[in-house]
Amino acid sequence: QLQLLESGGGSVQVGGSWRPSCAIAGHTVNINCMGWFRLAPWKEREGVASIYTPSNSTYYLNSVKGRFTISQDNAKNIMYLRMDSLKPEDTATYYCAASGPRGVAAECVTENTYNYWGQGTQVTVSS
């Protein structure tokens, strides 16, 4: 069992940076996929970034490539999402997620892979 707790939601101006974090507690040794998803009003939840821990392979949604960076602090069991050059369309509730063993990195891209979810943290980008 894992428990995920996001923190670091807030408001930021267009072009600014933000870094929400996700603390993971429980049996973390078998985590293979760690990811960030977001849900904006009137849209479906979408995968923003993920990492496959056995190989450290990462995935990014096209619209955030070059602006967002997913990372993890293994010693502290914390996952981060560094967001730079923020745009109004990045406004959403951001959720972190984790899964147990998975065979390939591609599995980390899909929402259905994930067994464990945080409660979400709101990030608002305003001009």
C-alpha positions, 0 to 999 in steps of 0.5 A: 500500500502507498499513500501519496500527498501532494503539496505546493499548489498555488497561483503564479503569473504567466511565464513564471515557475512552480514546483508542486511535490508529492510525498510517497509513504508506504512500501515504495521499493516496488514502485515502477511508474511515477507520474503527474496528471492534470484535470482542467475545467471542461477537459478530461484528465491528461498525463503530463509527465511520468518516469519509469524508475527501473530505467529512469525513462521519462515521458512528457505531454507534447504541450509541456515538453521543454517546460516541465521536468519530473524528478524524484528524491529517492532518499526522501521518497518525494516526487516533483514536477518543475514547471517553467514558462507557465501558460494560462492553459496549464491551470488545473488540478495536478495529481501525482500517481504511482504504480507497482511493478510494470514491464515496460516504460510505455505503461507509465504513460497511461492512466489505467496503469496507476494504482495509487493517487494523491488528492490533487493540488490546484495550480492557477496561472494568471496574467 
